[in-house]
Amino acid sequence: MSLPFPIPVIETERLVLRGPRESDLPAMIAFGASDRTRFIGGRQDSFGTWRIFLAGIGHWALRGYGMWSVDTRGGAFVGRVGVINHIGWPEPELGWHLYEGHEGKGYAYEAALAVRDHMQGKMGMGPLITMIDAENLRSLSLVRRLGATLERVMEEGGRLIHIYRHPVEEDGGMEAYA
């Protein structure tokens, strides 16, 4: 699949962040059918995941940024990390999700830091937010490790959502990812 618009590739020491490929779908469908989606809208059937996949491409086309597919240098597709701004959201959000078996290795931290630096450095985006369900302890731990600070709490659909503000690095932090 070749898209009619460019999606930048970001490389870190261990990861390659790239645009979506149709070959990503089996892993996305498995993730979408799992309980791991409870903090990001809940389970999806194959067609629902297909729609999410297409919406992600549309987000890139409409806004010029979105979710990157994250591969290890060895080629394993481990999850998605990026910046999204859905209708009704207060502002662009840095978000992530890793697929089963790939947690606890620092991939989300490494990818989120690279995306944040890219968006705030090369793209000139201001300090990003991350919105996390109050019960999502792993993401709460990660957002704090990224140096973000709790800005406010809001209620959405009966759930408490913590909104964290990420710091802006003076130099954009891009040296490590060039």
N, C-alpha and C positions, 0 to 999 in steps of 0.2 A: 504494500500500500504506500503510495506516495502522496503526501498532502500538498495542496497548492500554495502553502505558506510555510515559512521556516519555523521550526521549533529548535531553539539552541540546544546543543549538547553540553552538559556540564560534567566534567570529570573530576573525581577526587582521588585520593590515594587508593581506595578500594572499590569505588563505585563509578558507574557510568549512568547519568541521568539523561534520558532520551525521550523523544516523542512516542506516542502510542503506536502499537502494531497490532494487527489482527491476531497475531500469534500470542498476544497477551491474554486473549479471552478465556482460555481454559482455566488459568490461575485466577482470573477475575471472577469467573463463574463459581469456582470452588469457594473463594472468599465470600462472595455475595450470598451463598447458600448457608454460610456458617453463622454461628452466634457471635462471631467476632465483629459483626456489623451492628451490634446493638447500640453503639454510641454514634453511628453515622446513618441513621435512618432505618435500620433493620434489614432483615433478610430479603433477598431478591431472587426471583426465578431467573432462568437463563435469559428470557426476553427483557426482564427488568435490568439485568446487568448489561445486556446489549445496548439498551437505551442510555444507561449511565456512561458506557464507553463512547457512544456517539455524542452525548452531551458534553463530555470532556473535550472532544475534538472541536465541537462548536464553541466551547468556552475559549479555546485558543484562537479560533477564527474571529470571534467577536471582541474579545478583550486583549488579545496579544500576549496572554500568559495563561497558565493552567497547571495541571498536574503532569509531572514527569513520571514515566515508568523508570523504575530503579533496578538496574542490573548490577551484579557483582562483576568484577573484572573477568571472572571466569565464565560469565554469561548467564548466571542464574537470575531469573526475574524474581525479586524479593518483595516488591510492593510499589506504592505510588506516593510521591511527595510533591507538593507544589503550593501555589497560591491560587485561590478561587474567590470569586465575589458573586455569589448568587443573589438573585433578586430578593430584596427584603433584608439582606445582611447589612450590618452597620458599616462595614468597610472590607477591603481585601483581607483574607485570612490565610495564614500559613498553616497547612494541614498535612497529615501523613497517615498512612496505614501500611503495616507490614503484613505479609502473608505468613501463614502458619509455618513454624520451623525456622523463621528468620529473625525472631526477636532475641533480645539480650546480647546482640553482637555489635551494637553501636551503629548499625546501619541507618536507623531513623535519625539519630543525632547527626551523623556525618552528612546525610542527604539534606536534612532540614537546615543545617548551618550553611551548606553550599547554596541552597535555593534562596535562603534569606539574604546572604551576601550578594548573590546575583541580582535579586530583585531590588535591593536597596542600593547596590553599587551601580551595575551596568544599566539597570532599568530606571534608576532614580526614584524608586518608590519610597515613601516615608516609612516610619516605623510601623511594622505589621502587627496584627493581632493574631491570636489563636483562641478559638472558642472551644472549651472542653466541658463535657458533662461532668458534674461534680463527683460522679461515681467512677470515672475513668482514671483510676489511680496511676496506671502506667503512663498515660499521656500527661497527666499532671506532673509526674516526676520528670519526664522528658522536657516539658516546657520550662520548668525551673532550671534544669541543667543547661538549657539554652540561654539562660540569663534573663528570661522574661519575668515581668512582675505582674502580680494580680492587679488589675485596674478596676474591675467591677464585677458584680454578679447579676445575672438577669434570669428571669423565669421564661421558659419556652415550653409550651405543651406540658406543663406540670413538672418539668425538670429544671433543676438549677444548673445554669451554664456559667462557668467561670471564663471571663475574658481577660486574657493576659496580653501585655504589651511587650514587644521585643525591643531590645536596644538597637541602636544604629551604630555600627562601627564607623569610626572616623574615616578609615581608608577603604571602606566597603568590604574589606577582608578577602578580596579576590586573589591575592598572591598565591594562596594555598591551592587554588582551583584552576589556575591558568593552564 
